[in-house]
Amino acid sequence: MENGAAANGRAPAAAAAWNFAPNDTLLGLTALSVRGVLAKVKAGMAVEGGEVVPLGHGDPSAFPCFRTAPEAVDAVAAALRSGAHNSYSTSGDGLVPARRSIAQFLSRDLPYKLSADDVFLTSGCTQSIETICSVLARPGANILIPRPGFLLHEARAVFNGMEARYFNLVPDRGWEVDLDGLQALADKNTVAMVIVNPGNPCGNVYTYEHLAKVAETARKLGIFVIADEVYAHLTFGEKKFVPMGVFGSVAPVLTVGSISKRWMVPGWRLGWIVTNDLNGVFQRTKVVDSIKSYLDISTDPATFIQGAIPQLIENTKEQFFDKTVEVLRQTADICWEKLKEISCITCPSKPESSMFVMVKLDLSSLQDIEDDMDFCCRLAKEELVVVLPGCAVGYKNWLRITFAIEPSSLNDGLDRLKSFCLRHSKPKK
């Protein structure tokens, strides 16, 4: 039956008024969604014209060089075949064996041991962010978010009635946090700051010394740190990953992570919130109670994925992680070298982590290109290359380029990007 048609073929009776009005805040959030922005970028593409090169989204799982570990697949298959994980999860926090395994796994990088009670399982890192923003929201509250950054943090904050305030990351200092600027934004209604390390969208890694300053700033301001560490250990430069939880005795830290990027399985939707808090602040302020309460009325990760976690973590060989990092190092090198050949693009620093690099557009050298969104829409239409405009990460007239794809496809996509820029370059006088 066509929408709006009655079963008897006659038009339905019109109501005087339907008791519904759209939520304008919700309707406006698509602009803060990578998925929503990329849909606009791809809207004009004629995909039958050739192979699309996806340089806009951080999901390399479709490419053979980024296939997940066989041990991970075996763990999920065994959990399914066991018949022990077809029921609801017995707790909103998640299955205890899975939480215990994640606690032990993350404790390897910390100067103290986490317990299962410090871990809350979520349906991917997205639900972790949703949960935290729901827990921290109160009338008049604000949250400090990095620019450029992952705008889901803003979307969830705004949807929960909080104000999002942006502090800058400094390109010339390896995208470090502008701590003076951050402190100037904070007031008595500031509840937390967000730190993304390793960096999305910048491909940076913070040093121990810089994170120590971040923790001390949070302590001084009396605010929590939300550490988005979904790209933990996906580093391939000189700097090694340091978890924010190392400073859990200085300031209370809510760490969010998942198996999505480390194991290359974003579709499996298993994430976590971890409370790194040696002084018991989250217990005293009822943050822990609030997280439990929220998860009790929310959805759970698939029970069989939870059931697979202990074997997935225990059995995955270190060689799998090493291979993933090595491929990312190679593709980051390709990206860095080929971007140097494109005159209208400037890359402030070589990526050292995650799957992305931020580059600046020189619109003055291009003709008939209005801004970053126009650039990406035309690039997709003319070259079938999809790149994320900087506006989607809070940085107008920049681009976020993903290098986590097959090296041959990356070379092809960057060659097409170069051709597009040459074709739209202003004639030299």
C-alpha positions in Angstrom: 0.0 0.0 0.0 1.4 3.4 -0.9 2.1 5.8 1.9 -1.0 7.9 2.6 -3.5 5.5 0.9 -6.3 3.8 2.8 -6.8 0.0 2.5 -9.9 0.5 0.5 -8.1 2.8 -2.0 -9.8 5.9 -0.8 -7.9 8.8 0.8 -7.9 8.6 4.6 -10.0 11.0 6.6 -8.1 14.1 7.5 -7.6 15.0 11.2 -8.1 18.5 12.3 -4.6 18.4 13.7 -2.1 15.7 14.6 -0.6 16.0 18.1 3.0 16.0 16.9 5.6 18.7 16.3 9.2 17.7 15.2 12.1 18.1 17.5 14.1 20.8 15.8 17.2 20.0 17.9 17.1 16.4 16.7 16.5 17.4 13.0 19.6 19.7 13.2 22.0 17.0 14.4 22.5 15.4 11.0 25.0 18.2 10.3 27.1 16.9 13.2 27.1 13.4 11.9 29.9 12.0 9.7 27.4 9.7 8.2 25.0 12.6 7.4 27.7 14.8 5.9 29.1 12.0 3.7 25.6 11.2 2.4 25.5 14.8 1.1 28.9 14.5 -0.4 28.0 11.3 -2.2 24.5 12.5 -3.3 25.7 13.6 -6.8 27.9 10.6 -7.6 27.1 8.4 -10.5 28.6 5.2 -9.1 28.1 3.2 -12.3 30.9 5.4 -13.8 33.7 3.5 -12.1 35.3 2.4 -8.8 34.6 4.7 -5.8 37.7 5.4 -3.6 36.5 5.9 0.0 38.8 8.3 1.8 36.1 9.7 4.0 35.1 7.1 6.6 37.1 5.3 9.3 36.0 1.7 8.5 38.7 -0.3 6.7 37.1 -3.7 7.6 36.1 -4.4 4.0 39.7 -4.4 2.7 41.6 -7.7 2.8 44.7 -6.1 4.3 42.6 -5.0 7.3 40.7 -8.3 7.9 40.2 -9.1 11.5 42.1 -11.8 13.4 41.0 -15.4 12.7 41.0 -15.9 16.5 38.4 -13.2 16.9 36.1 -14.9 14.3 36.7 -18.3 16.1 35.8 -16.7 19.4 32.5 -15.4 18.1 31.6 -18.6 16.3 32.4 -20.6 19.5 30.2 -18.3 21.6 27.3 -18.8 19.1 27.7 -22.6 18.8 27.8 -23.0 22.6 24.2 -22.0 22.9 25.0 -20.2 26.2 24.6 -16.7 24.9 21.2 -16.6 23.2 19.5 -14.9 26.2 19.3 -11.3 27.4 22.4 -10.0 29.2 21.9 -10.7 32.9 23.1 -7.2 33.8 22.9 -3.7 32.2 26.7 -3.4 33.0 27.4 -6.4 30.7 28.5 -10.0 31.3 31.1 -10.3 34.2 33.6 -12.5 32.3 33.7 -10.0 29.4 34.1 -7.0 31.8 36.8 -8.8 33.7 38.7 -9.6 30.5 38.6 -6.0 29.4 39.7 -4.8 32.8 42.7 -7.1 32.7 43.5 -6.2 29.1 43.4 -2.4 29.8 45.4 -2.8 33.1 48.5 -3.8 31.1 49.0 -0.1 30.4 48.2 1.3 33.8 50.1 1.6 37.1 47.2 0.0 38.9 44.7 -2.8 38.3 41.2 -2.3 37.1 38.4 -4.7 38.1 35.2 -5.8 36.4 33.4 -3.2 38.5 35.3 -0.4 36.7 34.0 -1.6 33.3 30.6 -1.0 31.7 29.8 -2.6 28.3 28.1 -0.6 25.6 26.9 -1.1 22.0 30.0 0.4 20.5 31.9 3.6 21.5 29.0 5.6 20.2 26.7 4.4 23.0 29.5 5.1 25.5 29.5 8.7 24.5 25.7 8.8 24.5 25.6 7.3 28.0 28.2 9.7 29.4 26.5 12.8 28.0 23.2 11.6 29.4 24.7 11.1 32.8 26.5 14.4 32.9 23.7 16.5 31.6 21.9 19.0 33.9 20.3 22.4 33.3 22.9 25.0 32.4 25.8 22.5 32.1 28.5 22.8 29.5 31.2 20.5 28.2 34.5 21.4 26.6 35.2 19.7 23.2 38.3 19.8 20.9 38.3 21.5 17.6 38.9 19.8 15.2 37.1 16.9 16.8 34.6 14.1 16.5 31.3 16.0 16.4 29.3 13.1 17.9 30.4 14.5 21.3 28.7 17.8 20.5 25.7 16.1 19.0 25.0 14.0 22.1 25.7 16.9 24.4 23.3 19.2 22.6 20.6 16.6 22.4 20.9 16.2 26.2 20.5 20.0 26.7 24.2 20.8 27.4 26.2 23.6 25.8 29.2 22.5 23.8 32.2 24.8 24.1 35.1 24.3 21.7 38.8 24.6 22.7 41.4 24.6 20.0 44.0 22.0 19.0 47.2 23.7 17.8 48.4 22.3 14.4 51.9 23.7 14.7 52.4 21.9 18.0 51.3 18.4 16.9 47.6 19.3 17.6 48.2 19.7 21.3 45.4 21.1 23.4 45.5 24.9 23.9 45.3 24.7 27.6 45.1 28.4 28.2 42.2 28.7 25.8 40.5 25.7 27.4 40.8 27.2 30.9 39.3 30.5 29.6 36.2 28.6 28.5 35.5 26.9 31.8 33.1 28.2 34.4 31.1 26.8 37.4 28.8 25.0 35.0 31.5 23.1 33.2 31.3 19.4 33.9 34.0 17.8 31.7 36.5 18.1 28.9 36.9 15.6 26.0 40.3 14.4 25.0 40.7 12.2 21.9 44.0 10.3 21.9 45.2 8.9 19.5 43.7 11.6 17.5 40.6 11.6 15.3 40.7 13.5 13.0 44.3 14.7 13.2 46.3 11.5 13.4 48.3 12.8 16.4 49.5 11.2 19.6 49.9 13.1 22.9 53.0 12.7 25.1 53.0 11.7 28.7 54.0 15.2 29.6 51.1 16.9 27.7 48.6 14.5 29.2 49.9 15.2 32.7 49.2 18.9 32.0 45.7 18.1 30.8 45.1 16.1 34.0 46.4 18.9 36.2 44.2 21.4 34.4 41.1 19.3 34.9 42.0 19.0 38.6 42.4 22.7 38.9 39.0 23.3 37.2 37.3 20.6 39.2 36.0 18.8 36.0 36.1 15.2 34.7 38.1 14.1 31.7 36.4 12.0 29.0 39.1 10.1 27.2 38.1 8.9 23.8 40.7 6.1 23.2 39.0 4.1 20.5 42.2 4.2 18.5 44.4 3.1 21.4 47.7 1.6 20.3 47.1 2.3 16.6 50.3 4.4 16.6 53.2 4.2 14.2 55.4 7.2 14.8 58.0 8.0 17.6 55.4 8.7 20.2 53.8 5.7 22.0 50.2 5.7 23.2 49.7 6.7 26.9 46.2 6.1 28.3 44.7 9.0 30.1 43.8 6.6 32.9 47.5 6.8 34.0 46.5 10.1 35.6 43.4 8.8 37.4 44.9 9.8 40.7 45.1 13.4 39.6 41.7 13.8 38.0 38.8 11.4 37.5 38.8 9.9 34.0 36.0 8.3 32.0 37.7 6.3 29.3 35.7 5.1 26.3 36.9 2.5 23.9 35.9 -0.5 21.8 37.0 -3.5 19.8 36.0 -1.7 16.6 39.3 -0.3 15.5 41.9 -2.4 17.2 40.3 -5.6 15.9 38.8 -3.9 12.8 35.2 -5.0 13.5 33.1 -1.8 13.9 30.0 -3.8 12.9 30.3 -6.0 16.0 29.3 -3.1 18.2 31.1 -3.8 21.5 32.4 -0.8 23.4 33.0 0.2 27.0 33.2 2.9 29.6 35.9 2.6 32.2 36.1 4.6 35.4 39.8 5.5 36.1 39.3 7.1 39.5 41.7 6.2 42.3 40.1 8.7 44.7 36.5 7.5 44.5 35.1 10.7 43.1 32.7 8.9 40.7 31.3 6.8 43.6 30.8 9.9 45.9 29.2 12.0 43.1 27.0 9.0 42.0 28.4 9.0 38.5 28.7 5.2 38.7 25.1 4.9 39.9 24.0 7.1 37.1 25.8 5.1 34.5 24.3 1.8 35.8 20.8 3.4 35.9 21.1 4.7 32.3 22.3 1.3 31.0 19.4 -0.4 32.8 17.0 1.5 30.5 19.2 1.2 27.4 20.1 -1.5 24.9 22.9 -4.0 25.4 25.6 -5.2 23.1 24.7 -8.5 21.5 25.1 -11.2 24.2 27.1 -13.6 22.0 29.6 -10.9 21.3 30.0 -10.3 25.0 30.4 -14.0 25.5 33.2 -14.1 22.9 35.3 -11.3 24.5 37.4 -13.5 26.9 38.6 -15.8 24.1 38.9 -12.9 21.6 41.2 -11.0 23.9 43.2 -14.0 25.2 43.7 -15.8 21.8 44.4 -12.9 19.4 48.1 -13.0 18.6 50.4 -10.0 18.9 51.4 -10.5 15.2 47.9 -9.4 14.2 48.2 -6.1 15.9 51.7 -5.6 14.6 50.6 -6.3 11.0 47.7 -3.8 11.3 50.0 -1.1 12.6 52.6 -1.8 9.9 50.0 -1.5 7.1 48.8 1.8 8.6 52.4 3.0 8.7 52.8 2.2 5.0 49.5 3.9 4.0 50.3 6.9 6.2 53.6 7.2 4.4 51.9 7.0 1.0 49.4 9.7 2.0 52.1 12.0 3.4 54.3 11.8 0.3 51.6 12.1 -2.3 49.9 15.0 -0.6 53.1 17.0 -0.9 52.6 16.9 -4.7 49.2 18.7 -4.5 49.8 22.5 -4.4 46.4 23.5 -3.1 46.7 21.3 0.0 48.9 21.8 3.0 49.5 19.0 5.6 50.8 20.5 8.9 52.2 17.3 10.2 52.7 13.7 9.2 50.1 11.4 10.8 51.4 9.2 13.6 48.2 7.3 14.6 44.7 6.3 14.0 43.5 6.3 10.3 43.3 10.0 9.4 45.2 13.2 8.5 43.9 16.8 8.5 44.9 18.9 5.5 44.3 22.6 4.8 42.7 23.8 1.5 44.0 26.8 -0.2 40.8 28.1 -1.8 42.6 31.1 -3.3 44.5 28.8 -5.7 41.3 27.2 -7.0 38.6 28.5 -9.2 34.8 28.0 -8.8 35.2 26.2 -5.5 33.2 27.9 -2.7 34.3 26.0 0.4 35.3 22.6 1.7 31.9 21.1 1.3 31.7 22.3 -2.3 35.2 20.9 -2.9 34.2 17.4 -1.6 30.9 17.3 -3.5 32.6 18.1 -6.8 35.5 15.7 -6.1 33.0 12.9 -5.5 31.0 13.7 -8.6 33.9 14.2 -11.0 36.5 11.7 -9.6 34.4 9.2 -7.5 36.7 10.0 -4.6 35.0 10.5 -1.2 36.7 12.8 1.3 35.3 14.3 4.5 35.0 18.1 4.5 36.5 19.8 7.5 33.1 21.3 8.5 32.2 17.8 9.7 34.9 18.0 12.3 34.5 21.6 13.2 37.3 22.9 10.9 36.0 24.9 7.9 38.0 24.7 4.7 40.1 21.8 5.8 39.7 18.1 4.8 40.0 14.9 6.7 41.5 12.1 4.6 41.4 8.5 5.6 44.4 6.4 4.7 43.1 3.1 6.1 42.4 1.4 2.8 44.3 -0.9 0.4 47.5 0.8 -0.7 46.7 0.5 -4.4 43.3 2.1 -3.9 44.9 4.9 -1.8 47.4 5.6 -4.5 44.7 5.7 -7.1 42.5 8.0 -5.0 45.2 10.5 -4.2 46.2 10.6 -7.9 42.6 11.4 -8.7 42.6 14.1 -6.0 45.7 15.6 -7.6 44.1 15.6 -11.1 40.9 17.3 -9.7 43.0 20.0 -8.0 45.0 20.6 -11.2 41.8 20.8 -13.3 40.3 23.4 -10.9 43.5 25.4 -10.3 43.5 29.1 -11.3 45.6 29.8 -14.4 49.1 31.1 -13.5 49.6 34.7 -14.5 
